[in-house]
Amino acid sequence: MRTNSTLAKAVRFALIGGATTAALSTTAVFAAEDGAKVERIAVTGSRIQRTNLETSTPITMFSAADIEKTGFSTVSEFLRTNAASGGFNESSTLSQAAGASSIGVKGFDSDYTLILLNGRRIAKNTAGGIFTDVNQVPMAAVERIDILNDGASAIYGSDAVAGVINIITKKDFDGVALSAKYGAASDHWDGNELSTSIVAGASNEKTSILFSAEHFARDVIQGSDREFGRTSFIEGHEGGEGRSPWGIPGFTNINSALVDGNRLDNAAKGQGEAPWSSCPPESISGTRCLFDTSSLYQLQPKSERQSIFTNINHEMNDDLTFNGQFRYTRAYTKTSNAPAPGQVDVSNSPFLADFLRNDRYKDDQAKAEEIIRLVEAGEANVIVGRRYLDFGNREKDNTNETFETVGGLNYNIDDNWGLDFDIGFSRLTNRQIGSAGQLLSAGVADAFNDPKSKLNPFVINNCNSAELADTCRDLQASIHRTGEYTVSFSSLVLSGLLPGIELPGGEIGLATGLDIRQEKYTDRSDPASVNGEVIGGAGSNGGGKFDNLAGFIELSLPVLDNLEVSLAARQDKADWELADASDTTYSAKVSYRPIDDLMLRASYGTGFKAPNLSDLFLAESSGVTSAVDTKLCNAAGNVQSHPDCKRIELNSKSGGNPKLTPETSKSYNLGAVYQFTDNLSLSVDFWSLQIDNVVGSLAIQEILDEEAKGNLT
């Protein structure tokens, strides 16, 4: 079930006081010689081409030179420092979307920021949820990045709720440029980074061709190599307990049915769950033994990326120009997370009797013999819960591949009007293959209960020994997951100046057109993962399709020489097989220059966001997360030191909801821009954004809190 999330509450809170942002950046200056024709350019946030980059829309532009000065090697790193306040990066080793990076603005999730490449949508990542992966874009091909901190659904449609990031690639280049960068963590000399690229281009009077290729590699950083990554337990600090209740020493759970017709009292009979006796007293939490897994994780995984980008522009005649774009990216990441946690039945293990006599009931041999008798008679069973350090970390090979091809035509109808048409296709494929540490629960249980395997469930077995190597290797499962997202799109835009209609400030600009888009996704996991048969793993299947047809119109009204008003409206019809929705969005913007160097601006607009395909169609999947069982904690007097008030790992389920409807929004912006010099300006903007019908999911802690209040039925 999907409902309002913590994000929605944060949105409402932000609306009470609004928000203020300031940006200091350099801007490009365009000039023309006397009598020369000034070229009109496309500005992010508008379909109308113009000569002035600074408009009523709050845009921050970063040129390739600006980006180069920061020293960052990837687009995601640059955006995370200069634009992002949401999302995650490829170093999030616990994320299912290994090697990918998402970006959000204004403190909102990345779902509310539209990422464009040359003004066009790109395929999304499907692993760990659907989002736009900015690691698809090679840094070597970037000409500039425009960051629009304003809602733009009236221009671009769905997802442009909090803002838009438009990455513009190079088009004209003559010659060859080679680049190489190397970096490392200077204190530890690890996490080495190497980035190499080549950009080549050639042009004549009618044709220009550009080619770029890039290679990026980054080495692993282990959690044990940093002080803050070596432990998940900080004694004496609130919230400093992050140890897992699954580890070595583990726990046993003894269950019995009926004996002599009478139900046994577990407490009296010494049954139920209990930690192994080898657990240090200070690590015991209720019936579990806390285990510090931090040093087994990575702070940064090993990754590498290769990308190719090609752009061609050809002037077919004086009025017709063709442009084409091809892009391919391959990103590989090797993730390594702590060994799998889980529990299996070991009632027939040849090592069980010794464990009961020498560990669980070492101080009560009579009880040990009683339990052994019940187990042998089939009237009791023993479950062991532990972390499988014997089999090593859970490792996966993660590969993300992007393919895109786009073609377009630009036709100059006359000196005032132009027609733009483009058609394109992009596909992003995610592949995850388990390479180590994935275990099938049935296979492990059989091995523990088979005297020939010699695997002892109550110790860390040496799987590298000649005696156990083959057995341990045969228990490894080659899990896999493949997701694919495709975007097919086409647009037709007519833009120009209205003839015979002129306001005091100049001619009226107009842009109108159609957008057609189809998005599809599939997500498939191996049957064992889907059925919950993999210890400490989960998987799901899903898939769906989204069609969108939109018509739009935009007007630029130069009311006075120093006062311009922009109006835009867009009608979107969305269809996602199970349901459809139609929405009209609009915006009104005004800019005023009391003096040449100062511009005041304001805008108001509405927006909408169609549900993500994963939110609609993702199949139910199981997982593990941690939380405090609020109901039990309250029963224990809400004493934080009580075992029932500690965070524990709990099983969870999640999935899509086909009954979702689009989110809607309203936003406004007030700002000012002051031009100090030709190359330096200061902008200050106050904004407010309200989102209704927010799609989200209740965190497990929220669910438990609501259960304790009696609000769940």
Disulfide bonds with the S-S distance in Angstrom:
Cys279-Cys289 2.11
Cys463-Cys472 2.04
Cys633-Cys645 2.01
